[in-house]
Amino acid sequence: MEGAMASPVEPDPRLHNEDLAPAVERKWGTYSIFAMWMSDTHAISNYTFAASLFVLGLPTWEVFLSLLAGVTILYWFMNRMGHAGHRTGVPFPVLARASWGVYGANIPALLRAVMAVAWYGIQTWLASEALILLGVQLAPSLAEYDHNSVFGLSTLGWIAFLVMWLLQAVLLTRGMEFIRKVQDLATGPVVWLVMLALAVWLIAKAGGDISLTDSLTGLSGREQLHQSLIAVSLTVATFLTLVLNYADFARFTPDHRAYRRGNLLGLPVNFTAFAVVSVLMTAGTISVFGEAISDPVHVIARIDNPVVTVVGAVSFMVATIGINVVANFVSPAYDFANLAPKYLDFRRGGMITAVLAIVVMPWKLYSSPVVIQYFLGALGAFLGPLVAVLLVDYYLVRRGNIDVDALFSADKAGAYYYRKGFNPEAIIAFVPSATVSAVLALVKGFEDVAPFSWVFGMAIAGVIYAVRSAKVRVGGELADVPIPSQVTAGGALTGPTTE
């Protein structure tokens, strides 16, 4: 195997630092992975997505099946990427060096980082909206500071946004182990308690008058099937960002069962249950308020109870922080650190993310459907091809035989140096597939297949990369044991590598 036969290599400072080195402490057990998924899925955006399917006309049972199908596909993808992350012990941008080259890995890393920065800012702004609601509830006089505009935000809006920004900065610069402890105790469980309480209140107020089989808009059976397939695809597409960088978390798991069980509890079980509660709450608002309300913050505001407003606003602020940590901070922190490991570590990469999240003025980005469609839609179209290259390289080309030490070597004779640090085969596979995917996602006339653009991009990239890399394909069985490495966090070498 490559991992067993490779000669010792001194990690190059241009490719190595303590945060990018193979994980030493592996404390992310089943519950931590489950809590990570709770943090990521208990978001206002996911609530609204599930609720919107019901408002669109899908009956409750069909929303349930559609989302269950989508997250089951995600569960499979996460387990595949988790295997690579656990065995190598390295984060996503370092793992990508095997398929993209030691310098070429910055291409997928930066694409992932740009998307994360945009969404980090948007989620921070959404959390600040809940903080404004909370502030006005506690001190009504604050409302007078919410009517002017400075670069698109009111005075109160800027204060709320910067408060949320600072709260997250304090949390996020403490490192991955601190993040694990916070999410285990707070970000996931807190939202469940509030959601269940709201659902029980709404159902009781509605007198149980909630149908699981009726279509709100009377969609035909054929149109229901079409919308269900779109829901399945969009569910997968939404989480492809985390498929891409799932190694960032799986690298800290003590064994394969930890991430597999955590994924099972967090995706097919937890996400589907969360979606069902979201739909039931939305159905309850029709009976209670006379209209379908698909935003939980608006539901809280309509209840008109100070205690409910405070508890609800705080819980959804916590939820937004949770999704920002998992989906929009960890990855770019590693991705930016990968650009210049000698100067940027996890914390500095994270602060770059946080600062850029202000610069992009996310409230303007989010308020413009055209901008968010073309900017984030185009980047989203790239995710399928990026995931395909990583998985095809790991499973079909190398059969899991990764020389972890060589991932940190800039030697021209190194296994992953390729041509000047870039693997042409990955680029050749990515460019046409991403182009096709982006055209399908964004060009008028392809609206019917736009939600499935990532599928086409993934298939094209996977086939091209597999065919062009056939000559270097490795035989043998895919092993489960962690790959030994001589590279340590401090940059020194350990004893001889054995298998």
C-alpha positions in Angstrom: 0.0 0.0 0.0 1.1 3.6 -0.6 0.6 4.4 3.1 2.8 1.5 4.2 5.6 1.7 1.6 6.3 5.4 1.4 9.6 6.6 2.6 9.6 9.2 5.4 8.9 12.8 4.4 9.6 16.0 6.2 6.3 18.0 6.1 6.7 21.1 3.9 5.8 24.3 5.8 4.0 25.5 2.7 1.6 22.5 3.2 1.6 21.8 6.9 0.6 23.2 10.2 -0.8 21.9 13.5 -4.4 22.2 12.3 -3.9 20.5 8.9 -1.9 17.6 10.3 -3.5 14.2 10.8 -5.8 14.2 13.9 -4.3 13.0 17.1 -7.3 13.4 19.5 -10.4 11.6 18.3 -13.2 12.5 20.7 -16.1 13.0 18.3 -18.2 10.0 19.2 -21.7 9.0 18.0 -23.4 11.7 20.0 -21.1 14.5 18.9 -21.8 13.6 15.2 -25.5 13.4 16.0 -25.3 16.8 17.8 -23.4 18.2 14.8 -26.3 17.3 12.5 -28.9 18.7 15.0 -26.9 21.9 14.9 -26.9 22.0 11.1 -30.5 20.8 10.4 -32.3 22.9 13.1 -32.1 26.0 11.0 -34.8 28.5 10.0 -33.9 27.8 6.3 -34.6 24.0 6.7 -37.8 24.7 8.6 -38.9 27.0 5.8 -37.9 24.5 3.1 -40.0 21.7 4.6 -42.9 24.1 5.2 -42.8 25.5 1.7 -43.3 22.0 0.3 -46.5 21.7 2.2 -47.6 25.3 1.2 -46.8 24.4 -2.4 -49.4 21.6 -2.2 -47.7 18.3 -1.2 -49.6 16.5 1.6 -47.8 15.9 4.9 -47.1 12.3 4.2 -45.5 13.1 0.8 -43.3 15.8 2.3 -42.2 13.2 4.9 -41.3 10.6 2.2 -39.6 13.1 -0.1 -37.3 14.4 2.6 -36.7 10.9 4.0 -35.5 9.8 0.5 -33.3 12.8 0.2 -31.6 12.5 3.5 -31.1 8.7 3.0 -29.1 9.5 -0.2 -27.2 12.0 1.9 -26.6 9.4 4.6 -24.9 7.2 2.0 -22.7 10.0 0.7 -21.7 11.1 4.2 -20.7 7.6 5.1 -18.5 7.3 1.9 -16.8 10.6 2.6 -16.6 9.8 6.3 -14.6 6.7 5.6 -11.9 8.8 3.8 -11.8 11.4 6.6 -11.6 8.8 9.4 -8.9 6.7 7.8 -6.6 9.6 6.7 -7.3 11.8 9.7 -6.9 15.0 7.6 -9.3 17.8 6.8 -11.0 18.2 3.4 -8.5 20.5 1.7 -5.6 18.2 2.6 -7.6 15.1 1.5 -8.3 16.9 -1.8 -4.5 17.0 -2.5 -4.6 13.3 -3.5 -6.9 14.0 -6.4 -6.2 17.6 -7.2 -2.5 17.9 -6.4 -0.8 19.5 -3.4 -1.4 23.0 -4.8 -4.4 22.2 -7.0 -6.4 21.3 -3.9 -6.8 25.1 -3.4 -9.3 25.1 -6.3 -12.0 23.1 -4.6 -11.1 24.5 -1.2 -11.5 28.1 -2.4 -14.8 27.4 -4.2 -16.1 25.8 -1.0 -14.8 28.7 1.1 -16.5 31.4 -1.1 -19.8 29.7 -0.7 -19.3 29.3 3.0 -18.4 33.0 3.5 -21.6 34.1 1.7 -23.8 31.8 3.8 -21.9 32.6 7.0 -22.8 36.2 6.5 -26.4 35.5 5.6 -26.9 33.2 8.6 -25.4 35.8 10.9 -27.7 38.4 9.5 -30.7 36.1 9.9 -29.7 35.6 13.6 -29.5 39.3 14.1 -33.1 39.7 12.9 -34.2 37.4 15.7 -32.0 39.5 18.1 -33.8 42.6 16.9 -37.2 41.0 17.7 -35.9 40.0 21.1 -34.5 43.5 21.8 -37.7 45.3 20.8 -39.8 42.9 22.9 -37.7 43.6 26.0 -37.2 47.4 25.3 -39.9 48.7 22.9 -38.1 52.1 22.7 -35.4 50.4 20.6 -37.8 50.3 17.7 -37.1 54.0 16.9 -33.5 53.0 15.9 -34.8 50.5 13.3 -36.0 53.0 10.6 -32.9 54.6 9.2 -30.4 53.0 6.7 -26.6 52.8 6.8 -25.3 50.7 3.9 -28.6 48.8 3.9 -29.0 48.2 7.7 -30.7 50.4 10.3 -28.7 51.5 13.4 -30.4 48.7 15.4 -29.7 46.3 12.6 -26.0 47.1 12.6 -25.8 46.7 16.4 -27.6 43.4 16.3 -25.5 42.1 13.4 -22.2 43.1 15.1 -23.3 41.6 18.4 -24.1 38.2 16.7 -20.8 38.5 14.8 -18.8 39.0 18.0 -20.6 36.3 19.9 -19.7 33.8 17.1 -16.1 35.1 16.8 -15.6 34.4 20.5 -17.0 30.9 20.1 -15.3 30.0 16.8 -11.8 31.0 17.7 -11.6 28.5 20.6 -11.0 25.6 18.2 -12.7 22.4 17.2 -12.8 20.7 20.6 -14.6 23.7 22.2 -17.0 23.7 19.2 -17.8 20.1 19.9 -18.6 20.7 23.6 -20.9 23.7 22.8 -22.9 21.8 20.1 -23.2 18.7 22.3 -24.8 20.7 25.1 -26.7 23.6 23.4 -27.2 24.2 19.7 -29.0 21.0 18.8 -31.1 20.0 21.9 -32.3 23.6 22.7 -34.2 24.0 19.4 -35.9 20.6 19.7 -37.4 21.6 23.0 -38.8 24.9 21.6 -40.0 23.3 18.4 -41.9 20.6 20.2 -43.4 23.1 22.6 -44.6 25.2 19.7 -45.9 22.2 17.8 -47.9 21.0 20.8 -49.4 24.5 21.4 -50.4 24.9 17.8 -51.9 21.4 17.5 -53.8 21.9 20.7 -55.0 25.4 19.6 -56.1 23.8 16.2 -58.0 21.2 18.1 -56.1 18.5 16.3 -57.7 19.6 13.0 -54.7 18.8 10.8 -54.8 16.6 7.8 -51.9 14.4 6.8 -53.3 13.5 3.3 -54.9 16.7 1.9 -53.1 18.9 -0.6 -53.2 22.6 0.3 -53.4 23.7 -3.3 -55.0 20.7 -4.9 -52.0 19.6 -6.9 -52.6 16.7 -9.3 -51.0 13.4 -8.7 -48.5 13.9 -11.5 -47.5 17.3 -10.3 -47.2 16.0 -6.7 -44.8 13.4 -8.0 -42.8 16.0 -9.9 -42.5 18.3 -6.9 -41.6 15.3 -4.7 -38.6 14.4 -7.0 -37.5 18.1 -6.9 -37.7 18.0 -3.1 -35.5 14.9 -3.0 -32.9 16.5 -5.3 -32.9 19.9 -3.5 -32.5 18.2 -0.2 -29.3 16.5 -1.4 -28.1 19.6 -3.2 -28.5 21.7 0.0 -26.2 19.5 1.9 -23.6 18.8 -0.8 -21.4 21.5 0.8 -21.1 19.2 3.9 -20.6 16.1 1.8 -17.6 17.8 0.3 -16.0 18.8 3.6 -17.3 16.0 5.8 -13.7 14.8 6.4 -13.3 17.9 8.6 -15.5 16.2 11.2 -15.0 12.4 10.5 -11.2 12.8 11.0 -12.0 13.3 14.8 -14.1 10.1 15.2 -12.6 7.2 17.2 -13.9 4.5 14.8 -16.2 4.0 11.8 -19.2 3.2 13.9 -19.1 6.7 15.5 -19.7 8.6 12.3 -22.0 6.0 10.8 -24.3 5.9 13.8 -24.1 9.6 14.2 -25.1 10.1 10.6 -28.0 7.7 10.9 -29.4 9.4 14.0 -28.7 12.9 12.6 -30.0 12.5 9.0 -32.7 9.9 8.3 -34.0 10.0 11.9 -33.5 13.6 13.2 -33.8 15.6 10.0 -37.0 13.8 8.9 -38.5 14.2 12.3 -37.6 17.9 12.3 -39.2 18.3 8.9 -42.4 16.6 10.0 -42.7 18.9 13.0 -42.1 21.9 10.8 -45.0 20.8 8.5 -47.3 20.1 11.4 -46.6 23.5 12.8 -47.3 25.2 9.4 -50.5 23.2 9.1 -51.4 24.3 12.6 -51.0 28.0 11.7 -53.7 27.7 9.1 -56.3 26.8 11.7 -54.9 29.1 14.4 -54.0 32.2 12.5 -56.0 31.7 9.2 -52.9 31.5 7.0 -49.9 29.3 6.4 -46.8 30.8 8.1 -43.6 29.1 7.1 -41.2 31.1 9.1 -40.9 30.0 12.8 -39.8 33.5 13.9 -43.1 34.9 12.5 -45.0 32.2 14.3 -43.4 33.2 17.6 -44.2 36.9 16.9 -47.9 36.1 16.1 -48.3 34.3 19.5 -47.9 37.7 21.1 -46.5 36.4 24.4 -43.4 38.1 25.8 -42.1 34.9 27.4 -42.6 32.9 24.2 -41.0 35.7 22.1 -37.9 35.8 24.3 -37.5 32.0 24.5 -38.2 31.5 20.8 -35.9 34.3 19.6 -33.0 33.0 21.8 -33.5 29.4 20.6 -33.4 30.3 17.0 -30.4 32.6 17.5 -28.7 29.6 19.1 -29.8 27.4 16.1 -28.4 29.9 13.6 -25.1 30.0 15.4 -25.1 26.2 15.3 -25.5 25.9 11.6 -22.9 28.7 11.0 -20.4 26.7 13.1 -20.9 23.4 11.3 -21.7 24.4 7.7 -20.1 27.8 7.2 -17.1 28.2 9.5 -15.2 25.0 10.0 -14.7 24.4 6.3 -13.4 27.9 5.2 -11.3 28.0 8.4 -9.4 25.0 7.0 -9.7 26.1 3.4 -8.0 29.5 4.0 -5.4 27.9 6.3 -4.6 25.5 3.4 -3.7 28.5 1.2 -0.7 29.5 3.4 -0.3 27.0 6.3 2.9 28.7 7.4 1.0 31.9 8.2 -2.6 30.9 8.6 -4.0 28.4 11.1 -7.6 27.3 11.8 -8.3 30.4 14.0 -6.8 32.9 11.5 -8.6 31.2 8.6 -11.8 31.5 10.6 -11.3 35.2 11.3 -10.8 35.8 7.6 -14.1 34.1 7.0 -15.8 36.3 9.7 -14.3 39.5 8.3 -15.3 38.7 4.7 -18.8 37.9 5.9 -19.2 41.6 6.8 -17.6 42.8 3.6 -20.0 40.9 1.3 -22.9 42.8 3.0 -25.1 39.6 3.2 -28.4 41.5 3.7 -28.0 42.9 0.2 -27.0 39.5 -1.2 -30.0 37.7 0.5 -32.5 40.4 -0.5 -31.7 40.2 -4.2 -33.2 37.0 -5.8 -31.2 37.6 -8.9 -27.8 37.8 -7.2 -28.4 34.9 -4.9 -29.7 32.8 -7.8 -26.7 33.4 -10.1 -23.9 33.7 -7.5 -24.8 30.9 -5.1 -26.6 28.9 -7.8 -23.5 28.8 -10.0 -21.3 27.9 -7.1 -23.8 25.2 -6.1 -23.6 23.7 -9.5 -19.9 23.1 -8.9 -20.4 21.0 -5.8 -21.5 17.8 -7.6 -18.4 17.6 -9.8 -16.1 18.4 -6.8 -17.7 15.6 -4.8 -17.5 13.2 -7.7 -13.7 13.8 -8.2 -13.0 13.2 -4.5 -15.0 10.0 -4.2 -14.0 8.5 -7.5 -10.4 9.1 -6.7 -10.6 7.6 -3.2 -12.8 4.6 -4.0 -12.3 3.6 -7.7 -8.8 4.9 -8.5 -6.9 4.4 -5.3 -9.1 1.9 -3.4 -8.4 3.9 -0.2 -4.6 3.7 -0.6 -3.6 7.2 0.3 0.0 8.1 1.3 -0.8 10.5 4.0 2.8 11.7 4.4 3.0 12.6 0.7 0.0 14.9 1.1 2.4 17.2 3.0 5.3 16.9 0.5 6.1 19.5 -2.2 8.8 17.2 -3.6 8.5 17.1 -7.4 8.8 13.4 -7.2 6.0 13.1 -4.6 3.0 11.0 -5.2 0.6 14.1 -5.4 2.8 16.7 -7.0 1.6 15.8 -10.5 2.4 18.8 -12.8 3.7 21.7 -10.8 1.4 20.7 -7.9 -1.7 20.4 -10.0 -3.4 17.2 -11.3 -4.6 17.9 -14.9 -7.0 15.0 -14.8 -9.0 16.6 -12.0 -9.2 19.9 -13.9 -10.1 18.2 -17.2 -13.0 16.3 -15.4 -14.2 19.4 -13.5 -14.3 22.1 -16.1 -16.8 20.6 -18.6 -18.9 19.0 -15.9 -19.2 22.2 -13.9 -20.0 24.1 -17.1 -22.9 21.7 -18.0 -24.1 21.8 -14.4 -24.1 25.6 -14.3 -25.8 26.0 -17.6 -28.6 23.6 -16.5 -28.9 25.4 -13.2 -29.0 29.0 -14.5 -29.9 29.3 -18.1 -33.5 30.0 -18.9 -35.2 27.1 -20.7 -33.7 24.4 -18.4 -36.1 25.2 -15.5 -37.4 21.6 -15.5 -34.0 20.0 -15.0 -32.4 22.9 -13.0 -33.0 21.2 -9.6 -31.2 18.1 -10.8 -28.1 20.0 -12.3 -25.8 18.6 -9.6 -26.7 15.0 -10.7 -25.5 15.7 -14.3 -22.4 17.5 -13.1 -21.5 14.7 -10.7 -22.1 11.9 -13.3 -20.1 13.7 -16.0 -17.1 14.5 -13.7 -17.1 11.0 -12.2 -17.0 9.3 -15.6 -14.3 11.6 -17.1 -12.1 11.3 -14.0 -12.5 7.5 -13.8 -11.7 7.0 -17.5 -8.7 9.3 -17.6 -7.3 8.0 -14.3 -7.7 4.3 -15.3 -4.0 3.9 -16.0 -3.0 4.6 -12.4 -5.8 2.6 -10.8 -4.8 0.6 -7.7 -6.0 -2.9 -7.1 -6.8 -4.7 -3.8 -9.4 -4.4 -1.1 -10.6 -1.2 0.6 -9.3 -1.4 4.1 -11.0 0.1 7.2 -8.0 0.6 9.5 -6.6 4.2 9.9 -3.7 4.9 7.6 -0.4 5.3 9.6 1.4 8.6 9.2 4.8 9.9 10.4 3.6 13.5 10.2 2.7 15.1 13.6 1.0 18.3 14.5 4.3 19.9 15.4 5.9 18.9 12.0 8.3 16.3 13.3 8.4 12.7 12.2 7.5 9.7 14.3 9.0 6.2 14.0 8.9 3.9 11.0 5.5 3.4 9.3 4.0 0.0 9.6 0.8 -1.6 8.5 
